[in-house]
Amino acid sequence: MDKYENIEVVGEGSYGIVMKCRHRDTGQIVAIKKFLETEEDVHVRKMAYREIRMLKKLQHDNLVKMIEVFRRRKRFYLVFEYLDHTVLDELEAASGGLGPQVSRRHIFQVVRGLNFCHTNHIMHRDVKPENILVSPNGVIKLCDFGFARFVSGPNESCTDYVATRWYRAPELLVGDSRYGRSVDVWALGCLYAEMVTGDPLFPGESDVDQLFQITKVLGSLCSKHLGMINRGFSGFPNRLSRRSSTSDDLHSSVNTVRSLRSIFPKWSPLAIDFLSNCLRMDPDTRPSCANLQQHQFFNHDGFADKFLIELEKYINKENGKNLLISRRPERKTYTEETPRICYASAGRWRMQLIKETGSFSTKPDVEDVLEIQNAQILPQSEIVIPTRRKNQRESLYATISGTPNTTYIRRLDIKGSLPMDTKNFSLPALPSKEKNHFKRESKRHKDKLY
């Protein structure tokens, strides 16, 4: 923290605090997220590792930028660009919502940011107005990846109690742990409706009431989720104090279904279609963010093409003013990187870039990927994320000694594990300890962040 001056605390959570700070050399204002002591709490350490690992992959104009990471006195510090305005602030300042035009500009950028996350196999799981930062020029930045996680497969089991209630998808409310990126798409629809009108679309007072609010407007749950309800509300342990404990009340709401058109009679047909696609009850039928980005709601009047040109100018202008961001080297995501491979060349190391042909495993392995110790601040350019490939591996070669591994042969002979006719057999030679051509570190250097 020697490089930064603490101004004030701007947020608190169960895992730490967020401080508004000033960079002493440049005067740049930043936001620093300080975690609790990670050595004492394994869960906090895991959360910190996961968030750091994800943020290093997510470099996009519509995602908040992490400038650097350091550790001091057993705590992790994440340094972000600072924006003091959110969509929630805009909604509180403007009665009656932001209107259709501003809302379309905002939600288009949120879709872009989420699409980048989903392309990199990450779901945010907490999309809501207070997690959408807004710059003075209207550039949107999705922030707070504390609940985000990697998606490694369609049938992977995940924590069901995530996201803020008003933006929680039906699959989360019924306790379906096998959900995916579509929970972000549902929250996207709720967010858009709230931006236009100024009021939350489904303001449930409890999880069960949330389901009532949803089914009154959109109809019955899909068959899979109805089955979960019929099995005794397996997804609602001890959460039924306000409603009946039977599923009949939920089913009866089908008789009072109101269409989105009746709720928003002044909306354009394309806006209604965009919202209804986001709010499909069956998560398997919800469109991806990539498909939503191509929806006619954004493209029928050339809005997307024109706005992207305007948006790029604003982004370049803002990045140019932020000295901590403008001097950082641009870093690509793992989907665009070409791996490095080492070959033997006359006893020396030679580095060569090869074209990527393999696929990546995105299942997080915190202990394997992140081992962070001590408080050395590393520039962004020095931080590298190792990735795993299924079909291709790094090949490491080095000059080796011609001395056979006789020690290993003797051990086999003593144990009686070596056949009689192979006593004189010599195994492949190992690298000589006398030569210093090839050194292997037993552990990753603990000052580096992976």
C-alpha positions in Angstrom: 0.0 0.0 0.0 3.0 2.3 0.0 2.2 3.4 -3.6 -1.4 4.4 -2.6 -3.0 6.9 -0.3 -6.2 5.7 1.3 -9.0 8.3 0.9 -12.1 6.5 2.2 -14.0 3.2 2.4 -16.6 3.0 -0.3 -17.9 -0.5 0.2 -17.9 -3.4 2.6 -18.7 -7.1 2.2 -18.4 -10.5 3.9 -14.9 -11.0 2.3 -13.4 -7.6 2.7 -13.7 -3.9 2.0 -13.4 -1.6 -1.1 -11.3 1.6 -0.6 -11.1 4.7 -2.7 -7.3 5.5 -3.0 -5.0 7.8 -4.8 -1.8 6.7 -6.6 1.0 8.8 -5.1 3.1 9.2 -8.2 0.4 9.9 -10.8 -2.5 11.2 -8.6 -4.8 8.7 -10.3 -7.8 7.6 -8.3 -8.3 3.9 -8.0 -10.5 1.4 -6.2 -8.7 -1.2 -4.0 -10.4 -4.3 -2.9 -8.8 -5.6 0.3 -9.7 -9.2 1.3 -9.8 -10.5 4.8 -6.8 -12.4 6.1 -6.6 -15.2 3.7 -4.2 -17.3 5.7 -6.7 -17.7 8.5 -9.8 -18.3 6.3 -9.5 -21.0 3.6 -12.8 -20.0 2.0 -11.7 -16.4 1.7 -8.4 -17.5 0.2 -10.2 -19.7 -2.3 -12.5 -16.8 -3.3 -9.6 -14.4 -3.7 -7.6 -16.9 -5.8 -10.6 -17.5 -8.1 -11.5 -13.9 -8.5 -7.9 -13.0 -9.3 -7.5 -15.8 -11.8 -10.7 -14.8 -13.6 -10.0 -11.1 -13.7 -6.6 -11.8 -15.4 -8.5 -13.5 -18.2 -11.1 -10.8 -18.6 -9.7 -7.8 -20.4 -12.5 -6.1 -22.2 -13.8 -2.6 -22.7 -17.0 -3.3 -20.9 -15.5 -5.1 -17.9 -13.9 -3.3 -15.0 -10.1 -3.2 -15.4 -7.9 -4.7 -12.7 -4.6 -2.7 -12.7 -2.5 -4.8 -10.4 -2.5 -7.3 -7.5 -0.3 -7.4 -4.5 -0.2 -9.0 -1.1 0.6 -7.4 2.2 0.4 -8.8 5.8 -1.5 -11.9 4.7 -4.1 -10.0 2.7 -4.7 -9.7 -1.0 -5.2 -6.3 -2.6 -6.8 -5.9 -6.0 -6.4 -2.5 -7.6 -9.1 -1.5 -10.1 -9.9 1.6 -12.2 -12.2 3.8 -10.2 -15.7 4.8 -11.3 -18.0 6.3 -8.7 -21.3 6.0 -10.6 -23.5 2.9 -11.2 -26.8 2.2 -12.9 -28.4 2.0 -9.5 -27.3 5.6 -8.9 -28.9 6.6 -12.2 -32.1 4.9 -11.4 -32.3 6.6 -8.0 -31.6 10.0 -9.6 -34.1 9.6 -12.4 -37.7 8.9 -11.5 -39.5 6.8 -14.1 -36.4 5.0 -15.4 -33.7 5.9 -17.9 -35.9 5.7 -21.0 -35.6 3.4 -24.0 -32.7 5.0 -25.8 -30.3 5.2 -22.8 -31.4 1.8 -21.7 -30.6 0.3 -25.1 -27.1 1.8 -25.1 -26.5 0.5 -21.6 -27.8 -3.0 -22.1 -26.0 -3.4 -25.4 -22.7 -2.9 -23.5 -23.7 -5.2 -20.7 -24.4 -7.9 -23.4 -21.0 -7.3 -24.9 -19.3 -7.7 -21.5 -21.2 -10.8 -20.6 -20.6 -12.3 -24.0 -16.9 -11.9 -23.5 -17.2 -13.6 -20.0 -19.2 -16.5 -21.4 -16.8 -16.9 -24.4 -14.1 -17.4 -21.8 -16.2 -19.9 -19.9 -17.0 -17.6 -17.0 -20.5 -16.8 -15.7 -20.9 -13.7 -13.5 -23.8 -14.8 -11.4 -24.6 -11.4 -9.9 -25.7 -9.1 -12.6 -27.7 -6.2 -11.1 -27.8 -2.4 -11.3 -25.2 -1.8 -8.5 -22.7 -4.0 -10.3 -22.9 -1.9 -13.5 -20.5 1.0 -13.4 -21.1 4.0 -15.7 -18.4 6.4 -16.8 -19.1 10.1 -17.4 -19.3 9.4 -21.2 -21.7 6.5 -20.7 -19.2 3.7 -21.0 -20.5 0.6 -19.1 -18.2 -1.6 -17.0 -19.5 -4.8 -15.4 -17.8 -5.2 -12.0 -17.8 -7.4 -8.8 -16.7 -10.9 -9.9 -16.9 -12.2 -6.3 -19.6 -14.7 -7.2 -18.3 -15.4 -10.7 -17.0 -18.9 -11.5 -15.7 -21.0 -14.3 -18.0 -23.2 -16.4 -16.3 -26.5 -17.3 -19.3 -28.4 -18.6 -23.0 -28.5 -19.1 -23.7 -30.9 -16.3 -21.5 -29.4 -13.7 -23.0 -28.9 -10.2 -22.8 -25.3 -8.9 -23.8 -23.5 -5.8 -27.5 -22.6 -6.0 -27.7 -19.7 -3.6 -26.1 -17.0 -5.7 -27.3 -13.7 -7.3 -29.5 -11.1 -5.7 -33.1 -12.4 -5.4 -34.8 -10.0 -7.8 -32.5 -11.1 -10.6 -32.4 -14.8 -9.8 -33.4 -17.2 -12.5 -36.1 -19.8 -11.9 -33.6 -22.6 -11.9 -31.8 -21.0 -9.0 -35.0 -20.4 -7.1 -36.1 -24.1 -7.3 -32.6 -25.3 -6.2 -31.4 -26.7 -9.6 -27.6 -26.9 -9.1 -26.9 -27.8 -12.7 -27.3 -24.4 -14.2 -25.1 -22.4 -16.6 -24.6 -19.1 -18.4 -28.3 -18.7 -18.9 -28.7 -17.4 -15.4 -26.8 -14.3 -16.5 -29.2 -13.9 -19.5 -32.2 -14.0 -17.2 -30.6 -11.3 -15.0 -29.9 -9.3 -18.1 -33.7 -9.2 -18.9 -34.6 -8.2 -15.4 -31.9 -5.4 -15.6 -33.2 -4.1 -18.9 -36.8 -3.9 -17.8 -35.7 -2.0 -14.6 -33.6 0.4 -16.5 -36.4 1.4 -18.8 -39.1 1.7 -16.1 -37.2 2.5 -13.0 -38.8 -0.3 -11.0 -37.6 -3.9 -10.5 -39.6 -6.3 -12.7 -40.0 -9.1 -10.0 -39.5 -7.5 -6.5 -40.1 -10.7 -4.5 -40.0 -10.5 -0.7 -38.7 -14.1 -0.4 -37.6 -16.8 -2.7 -41.0 -18.4 -2.8 -42.7 -15.0 -3.4 -40.1 -14.4 -6.1 -41.4 -17.5 -7.9 -45.0 -16.3 -7.5 -44.1 -12.9 -9.1 -42.4 -14.6 -12.0 -45.1 -17.2 -12.7 -47.9 -14.6 -12.6 -46.3 -12.8 -15.5 -44.6 -15.6 -17.5 -46.6 -18.6 -16.7 -45.7 -22.0 -15.3 -42.2 -23.4 -14.7 -40.7 -25.8 -17.2 -41.4 -29.5 -16.6 -38.0 -30.1 -15.0 -38.4 -27.4 -12.4 -42.1 -28.3 -11.8 -40.8 -31.7 -10.9 -38.5 -30.2 -8.3 -41.3 -28.2 -6.8 -43.6 -31.3 -6.6 -40.9 -33.2 -4.7 -41.7 -31.1 -1.6 -39.9 -27.9 -2.5 -36.5 -29.5 -2.3 -34.9 -26.2 -3.3 -36.6 -24.3 -0.5 -35.4 -25.7 2.9 -36.9 -23.6 5.7 -37.9 -20.8 3.4 -41.7 -21.2 3.2 -43.0 -19.1 6.1 -44.8 -16.6 3.9 -46.5 -19.1 1.5 -48.3 -22.4 1.4 -46.0 -25.5 1.4 -47.8 -27.1 -1.6 -47.1 -26.5 -5.3 -50.8 -26.0 -6.1 -50.6 -22.2 -5.4 -47.7 -21.9 -7.9 -49.7 -23.8 -10.5 -52.8 -21.6 -10.0 -50.8 -18.5 -11.0 -51.0 -19.8 -14.6 -54.7 -18.7 -14.7 -53.6 -15.1 -14.0 -50.8 -14.9 -16.5 -50.3 -11.4 -17.9 -48.2 -11.0 -21.0 -45.2 -8.7 -21.2 -47.1 -6.7 -23.8 -49.8 -5.9 -21.3 -47.3 -4.8 -18.8 -45.3 -2.6 -21.2 -47.9 -1.4 -23.8 -45.7 1.4 -25.1 -42.6 -0.7 -25.8 -41.7 -1.5 -29.4 -42.3 -5.1 -30.6 -38.5 -5.6 -30.9 -37.9 -4.5 -27.3 -40.6 -6.9 -26.1 -39.1 -9.7 -28.2 -35.6 -9.0 -26.7 -37.0 -9.1 -23.2 -39.1 -12.2 -23.7 -36.1 -14.1 -25.1 -34.1 -13.2 -22.0 -36.9 -14.3 -19.7 -37.7 -17.7 -21.1 -38.7 -20.0 -18.3 -36.7 -23.0 -19.7 -33.0 -22.1 -19.4 -32.1 -24.4 -22.3 -34.2 -22.3 -24.7 -32.7 -18.9 -23.7 -30.4 -17.4 -26.3 -26.7 -16.9 -25.7 -25.3 -13.4 -25.3 -23.7 -13.8 -28.7 -27.1 -14.3 -30.2 -28.6 -11.4 -28.2 -25.9 -9.2 -29.5 -27.1 -9.9 -33.1 -30.8 -9.4 -32.1 -32.7 -7.0 -34.4 -33.4 -4.9 -31.3 -29.8 -3.7 -31.7 -29.4 -3.9 -35.5 -32.6 -3.1 -37.3 -31.8 0.7 -37.5 -28.0 0.4 -37.6 -27.7 1.3 -34.0 -25.0 -1.3 -33.2 -22.6 -0.3 -35.9 -23.0 3.5 -35.3 -22.8 3.2 -31.5 -19.7 1.0 -31.6 -17.8 3.7 -33.5 -18.9 6.3 -30.9 -18.2 4.0 -28.0 -14.6 3.4 -29.2 -13.9 7.1 -29.2 -15.1 7.4 -25.6 -13.1 4.4 -24.5 -9.9 5.6 -26.1 -10.4 9.1 -24.6 -11.0 7.7 -21.1 -8.1 5.3 -21.2 -5.8 8.0 -22.4 -6.6 10.1 -19.3 -5.9 7.2 -16.9 -2.2 7.0 -16.6 -2.2 3.7 -14.8 -4.1 2.0 -17.7 -2.6 3.8 -20.7 0.9 2.8 -19.8 0.0 -0.9 -19.2 0.9 -3.2 -22.1 -2.1 -4.6 -23.8 -2.7 -8.2 -22.8 -4.7 -10.8 -24.8 -6.9 -13.4 -23.3 -6.0 -17.1 -23.2 -8.2 -17.8 -26.2 -6.0 -15.6 -28.4 -2.6 -16.5 -27.0 -0.1 -18.8 -28.8 1.8 -21.0 -26.4 5.5 -21.1 -26.0 7.4 -24.3 -26.6 11.1 -25.1 -25.9 13.3 -27.3 -28.1 16.8 -28.6 -27.8 19.2 -26.8 -30.1 22.9 -27.8 -29.7 22.6 -28.0 -26.0 20.9 -24.6 -25.7 17.4 -23.4 -25.1 15.4 -22.0 -28.0 12.0 -20.4 -27.8 9.6 -20.7 -30.7 5.9 -19.7 -31.1 3.7 -22.4 -32.4 0.1 -22.1 -33.6 -2.4 -23.3 -31.1 -4.3 -26.4 -32.1 -5.4 -27.9 -28.7 -8.3 -27.1 -26.5 -8.2 -25.6 -23.0 -9.4 -27.1 -19.8 -11.3 -24.4 -17.9 -12.0 -26.3 -14.7 -10.4 -24.2 -11.9 -7.6 -25.7 -9.9 -6.8 -23.0 -7.4 -4.0 -24.7 -5.5 -2.3 -25.7 -8.8 -2.7 -22.4 -10.6 -2.4 -19.8 -7.8 0.2 -20.0 -5.1 0.8 -16.4 -3.9 3.0 -15.3 -1.1 4.5 -12.0 0.0 3.8 -8.5 -1.0 5.8 -7.8 -4.1 3.9 -5.8 -6.6 4.2 -7.2 -10.1 3.5 -5.2 -13.3 0.7 -6.6 -15.4 3.2 -7.5 -18.2 5.0 -9.9 -15.9 1.9 -11.8 -14.8 1.2 -14.9 -16.8 -1.6 -17.3 -16.5 -0.6 -20.9 -17.2 -3.2 -22.8 -19.1 -3.8 -26.5 -19.6 -4.2 -28.2 -22.9 -5.7 -31.6 -23.5 -4.2 -32.4 -26.9 -0.9 -30.6 -26.8 1.7 -30.3 -24.1 4.9 -28.3 -23.6 8.0 -30.3 -24.6 11.1 -29.7 -22.5 14.4 -30.9 -23.6 17.9 -30.4 -22.3 21.4 -31.7 -22.9 21.9 -34.9 -20.9 24.8 -36.9 -19.6 25.8 -40.2 -21.1 26.1 -41.8 -17.6 23.6 -44.7 -17.2 21.3 -44.6 -14.1 23.1 -47.4 -12.2 21.7 -46.3 -8.8 18.2 -47.1 -9.9 19.3 -50.5 -11.4 21.1 -51.5 -8.1 17.9 -50.7 -6.1 15.9 -53.0 -8.4 18.5 -55.7 -8.0 18.5 -55.5 -4.2 14.6 -55.6 -4.1 14.7 -58.6 -6.5 12.6 -56.7 -9.0 15.2 -57.0 -11.8 15.0 -60.1 -14.0 18.2 -62.2 -14.1 18.8 -61.8 -17.8 18.6 -58.0 -17.5 21.2 -57.3 -14.8 23.5 -55.7 -17.4 20.6 -53.7 -18.9 21.1 -49.9 -18.7 18.2 -47.6 -18.5 17.9 -44.4 -20.4 20.4 -41.8 -19.1 19.2 -39.0 -16.8 20.5 -35.5 -16.7 23.8 -35.2 -14.9 23.9 -33.3 -11.6 27.4 -32.2 -12.5 26.2 -30.2 -15.5 24.0 -27.2 -15.1 22.2 -27.4 -18.4 18.8 -28.2 -16.9 17.4 -27.1 -13.5 14.0 -27.8 -12.3 12.3 -25.9 -9.5 10.5 -28.0 -7.0 8.0 -25.3 -6.3 6.7 -22.3 -8.1 8.3 -19.0 -7.1 6.0 -17.8 -4.4 6.4 -14.1 -5.2 4.8 -14.5 -8.6 1.1 -14.5 -9.3 -0.3 -17.1 -11.7 
